[in-house]
Amino acid sequence: GEGFDVARNGDARIALIGFPSVGKSSLLNTLTSTESEAAGYEFTTLTCIPGVLKYKGSKMQVLDLPGIIEGAAHGAGRGKEVIAVARSADAILIVLDAGKEGLQRHREILERELETVGIRLNQRPPDVTITQRKTGGGCRFA
C-alpha cells in the first residue's frame, strides 16, 4: 500500500531528501527500475516511493521522499513524517538543484532541519564504552 510505512528491503536503506522539485524522483528512476512520477510542479511525490539499487552484488533500498521545506522539523508540510523515514535510513542523500542552490542556500536549511531532530550528518557515531566494576557500573563517552 501507499504511505510512509515501507518495509525495509535489501542490505542498506538510503533516503533521498531535498526541497520539492529538485530531481529526487528522476534520480530514483535513473538509479533503479522504479517509476516514480516526475513532473515540473512542486509536491509531485506525496508519499514514500521505494526502489532497489543493485551494485556489486548488494541491494540497496532507495526511498524517494516528498520534498521538505523550511520548518519541517517542527511539522511544516509533511516534514515530521518525511524526517521519521530518514531517521530509519542507513544513509541520507541530500538532493539539491544546482541552479537554485547559490541563491537559496537549500543545503544549509536541510542540514539544519535534520540536525534539529537529532540526525547527525557527516559525523562518526559517538564512542561509547561500558566498563564493569566491582561495585556499580560505568558508562564513558569519549
matplotlib code that plots the C-alpha trace (Angstrom):
import matplotlib.pyplot as plt

x = [0.0, 0.9, 2.2, 5.3, 5.4, 7.6, 9.1, 12.8, 14.4, 17.9, 21.4, 21.0, 18.4, 19.1, 16.7, 16.6, 16.0, 15.5, 13.2, 10.3, 11.1, 14.9, 15.1, 14.6, 12.1, 14.2, 17.3, 15.3, 14.1, 17.7, 19.2, 16.5, 13.9, 11.2, 8.9, 8.3, 6.2, 8.4, 6.8, 7.6, 5.5, 6.2, 5.0, 4.6, 5.6, 3.2, 4.3, 7.4, 8.3, 10.8, 13.2, 16.1, 19.6, 21.8, 25.5, 28.3, 26.1, 24.3, 20.8, 20.2, 16.7, 16.4, 13.5, 12.1, 10.5, 8.2, 10.1, 10.6, 10.5, 12.0, 10.3, 9.9, 11.5, 8.6, 5.9, 5.7, 4.3, 4.7, 8.1, 7.8, 6.7, 9.5, 12.1, 10.9, 11.6, 15.0, 15.9, 15.4, 17.8, 21.4, 22.4, 20.8, 21.4, 20.6, 19.5, 19.9, 19.1, 22.4, 20.5, 18.8, 21.4, 23.6, 20.6, 18.5, 21.0, 18.9, 21.8, 22.2, 18.4, 18.1, 21.1, 19.7, 16.3, 17.8, 20.2, 17.3, 15.7, 19.0, 20.2, 24.0, 25.3, 28.9, 29.8, 31.1, 28.8, 29.8, 32.4, 30.6, 32.5, 30.8, 33.1, 32.3, 33.4, 33.3, 30.8, 28.3, 28.9, 30.1, 29.4, 32.0, 31.5, 34.8]
y = [0.0, 3.6, 5.6, 6.2, 2.8, 1.0, -2.4, -2.4, -4.3, -5.1, -4.6, -0.9, 1.9, 5.3, 8.2, 10.9, 14.3, 17.6, 20.5, 20.0, 19.6, 19.2, 15.8, 13.2, 11.2, 11.5, 10.3, 7.3, 6.4, 6.6, 4.5, 1.9, 0.3, 2.1, 4.6, 7.4, 10.2, 13.2, 16.5, 20.2, 21.2, 21.0, 18.2, 15.6, 12.9, 12.8, 9.6, 7.4, 5.6, 2.7, 1.4, -1.1, -0.2, -3.2, -2.7, -5.2, -8.0, -5.9, -4.5, -1.1, 0.3, 3.9, 5.9, 8.8, 11.1, 14.1, 17.4, 19.1, 22.8, 25.1, 24.3, 20.6, 19.6, 21.4, 19.9, 22.2, 20.3, 16.6, 17.2, 15.1, 12.0, 12.5, 13.0, 9.9, 7.8, 9.5, 8.6, 4.9, 5.1, 3.9, 6.9, 10.2, 11.6, 15.3, 16.2, 19.8, 21.9, 23.5, 26.3, 27.3, 26.4, 29.5, 31.8, 30.0, 28.1, 24.9, 22.7, 24.8, 24.7, 21.0, 20.2, 22.5, 20.7, 17.3, 18.3, 19.9, 16.4, 14.8, 13.4, 13.8, 14.4, 13.5, 12.6, 9.3, 7.6, 8.5, 6.3, 4.7, 2.4, 0.3, -1.0, -3.5, -2.5, -4.5, -2.0, -0.3, 0.2, 2.9, 4.4, 6.6, 8.8, 9.6]
z = [0.0, -0.2, 2.7, 4.7, 6.3, 3.8, 4.7, 4.9, 2.0, 1.0, 2.5, 3.2, 3.1, 1.5, 1.9, -0.8, 1.0, -0.6, -1.3, -3.7, -7.5, -7.2, -9.0, -6.3, -8.4, -11.5, -9.6, -8.2, -11.7, -13.1, -10.3, -10.0, -12.2, -10.3, -11.9, -9.6, -11.1, -12.0, -13.1, -13.4, -10.4, -6.7, -4.4, -7.2, -4.7, -1.9, -0.2, 0.2, -3.1, -2.7, -5.3, -5.3, -6.5, -7.3, -7.1, -6.9, -5.6, -3.0, -3.0, -1.5, -0.9, -2.2, -0.9, -2.8, -0.2, -0.6, -0.6, 2.7, 3.4, 6.0, 9.3, 8.5, 11.9, 13.6, 11.4, 8.3, 5.3, 6.0, 7.5, 10.6, 8.5, 6.0, 8.7, 10.6, 7.5, 7.0, 10.6, 9.8, 6.9, 6.9, 4.7, 3.7, 0.2, 0.1, -3.4, -4.5, -7.6, -8.5, -10.3, -7.1, -4.5, -4.6, -4.3, -1.7, 0.5, 0.5, 1.7, 4.9, 5.5, 5.0, 7.2, 10.0, 9.8, 10.1, 12.9, 14.8, 15.2, 16.2, 12.8, 12.8, 9.3, 8.3, 11.9, 13.4, 15.9, 19.5, 21.1, 24.0, 26.3, 29.1, 31.8, 34.5, 38.0, 41.3, 42.7, 40.4, 36.7, 34.4, 31.1, 29.5, 26.4, 24.7]

ax = plt.figure().add_subplot(projection="3d")
ax.plot(x, y, z, "-o")
ax.set_aspect("equal")
plt.show()
